[in-house]
Amino acid sequence: MLNKILLIANLTKDPELRYTPQGTAVCNLRLASSHIFKGKDNEDREDKLFITGTLWAKRAENCTQYLKKGSNVFVEGRLVTRSWEQDGQKRSVIEMQIENIQFLDRVKAGTSPEEEIGE
């Protein structure tokens, strides 16, 4: 089986960094991507996708340092399901576990995240 997703997307919010009790950095990115196509009336239509992506360790800290709302990124990863119970009801959400990220925006002089950020 193959579970792989590639997206070029913009951040809809600033990165959210937190740490696990063991001290590992984890960052959530709220991503937006779109697809433009012709509708039956031959008019352009836009299909928007919003998804949360999660990064860990050094990648998480780098994202918080270099990205902000509106930043353009290329992400590669896999889809995961997260489930929990709230007010007696089971809930679940599909998220992206980001394994690689590239910052697509030009960066300010003196910074270096022009290539893929590793651990």
C-alpha positions as CSV (number, residue, x, y, z in Angstrom):
1,M,0.0,0.0,0.0
2,L,1.1,3.5,-0.6
3,N,0.2,6.5,1.6
4,K,2.0,9.5,0.2
5,I,0.9,13.1,-0.3
6,L,2.7,16.0,-2.0
7,L,1.3,19.6,-1.6
8,I,2.3,23.1,-2.6
9,A,0.4,25.2,-0.1
10,N,0.2,28.4,1.8
11,L,0.0,28.7,5.6
12,T,-3.3,30.1,6.8
13,K,-1.9,30.7,10.3
14,D,1.5,31.2,11.9
15,P,3.1,27.9,12.9
16,E,2.1,26.6,16.3
17,L,5.1,25.2,18.3
18,R,4.8,23.2,21.5
19,Y,6.9,20.5,23.3
20,T,6.0,17.1,24.5
21,P,6.6,16.3,28.2
22,Q,9.8,14.6,27.0
23,G,11.0,17.8,25.4
24,T,10.4,16.9,21.7
25,A,9.4,19.9,19.6
26,V,6.1,19.4,17.6
27,C,4.7,22.0,15.2
28,N,1.3,22.2,13.5
29,L,1.0,24.0,10.2
30,R,-2.5,24.9,8.9
31,L,-2.2,24.5,5.1
32,A,-4.4,25.7,2.2
33,S,-4.1,24.5,-1.3
34,S,-6.3,24.9,-4.3
35,H,-7.1,23.4,-7.7
36,I,-8.6,25.5,-10.6
37,F,-10.8,23.7,-13.2
38,K,-13.4,24.6,-15.7
39,G,-17.0,24.0,-14.7
40,K,-19.9,22.8,-16.9
41,D,-20.6,26.4,-17.8
42,N,-16.9,26.7,-18.9
43,E,-16.2,29.2,-16.0
44,D,-13.2,28.8,-13.8
45,R,-13.9,27.1,-10.5
46,E,-11.6,26.7,-7.5
47,D,-11.6,23.7,-5.3
48,K,-9.9,24.6,-1.9
49,L,-8.3,22.1,0.5
50,F,-7.5,22.9,4.1
51,I,-5.4,20.4,6.1
52,T,-3.3,20.4,9.2
53,G,0.3,19.2,8.9
54,T,2.5,18.1,11.8
55,L,6.3,18.2,12.0
56,W,8.6,17.0,14.7
57,A,12.0,17.8,16.3
58,K,14.4,20.1,14.4
59,R,12.0,20.5,11.4
60,A,9.3,21.8,13.8
61,E,11.7,24.4,15.3
62,N,12.9,25.5,11.9
63,C,9.3,26.1,10.7
64,T,8.6,28.3,13.6
65,Q,11.7,30.3,13.0
66,Y,11.3,30.8,9.3
67,L,7.6,30.6,8.4
68,K,4.6,32.8,9.0
69,K,1.0,33.1,7.9
70,G,1.0,33.3,4.1
71,S,4.3,31.5,3.6
72,N,4.4,29.2,0.6
73,V,5.8,25.7,1.2
74,F,6.2,22.3,-0.6
75,V,5.4,19.5,1.8
76,E,5.7,15.7,1.4
77,G,4.3,13.2,3.9
78,R,1.5,10.8,4.6
79,L,-2.1,11.0,5.8
80,V,-2.9,9.9,9.3
81,T,-6.2,9.7,11.3
82,R,-6.3,11.1,14.8
83,S,-9.3,10.1,17.0
84,W,-10.5,11.3,20.4
85,E,-13.6,11.5,22.5
86,Q,-15.3,14.8,23.4
87,D,-18.5,15.3,25.4
88,G,-19.2,11.6,25.0
89,Q,-18.9,11.6,21.2
90,K,-16.2,10.0,19.2
91,R,-14.4,12.4,16.8
92,S,-11.7,12.0,14.3
93,V,-9.8,14.1,11.8
94,I,-7.4,13.3,8.9
95,E,-4.1,15.2,9.1
96,M,-0.8,15.2,7.3
97,Q,2.3,13.8,8.9
98,I,5.0,16.0,7.2
99,E,8.2,14.1,6.5
100,N,9.9,16.7,4.2
101,I,9.4,20.4,3.7
102,Q,10.8,23.1,1.4
103,F,10.3,26.8,2.0
104,L,9.3,28.3,-1.4
105,D,9.3,32.0,-0.5
106,R,12.5,34.0,-0.9
107,V,14.2,34.4,2.5
108,K,15.8,37.4,4.0
109,A,19.5,37.9,3.6
110,G,21.5,36.1,6.2
111,T,19.1,33.1,6.6
112,S,19.6,29.8,4.9
113,P,16.4,27.7,4.6
114,E,16.5,27.7,0.8
115,E,16.9,23.9,0.6
116,E,15.1,21.1,2.3
117,I,15.2,21.3,6.1
118,G,16.4,18.1,7.7
119,E,16.7,17.0,11.3
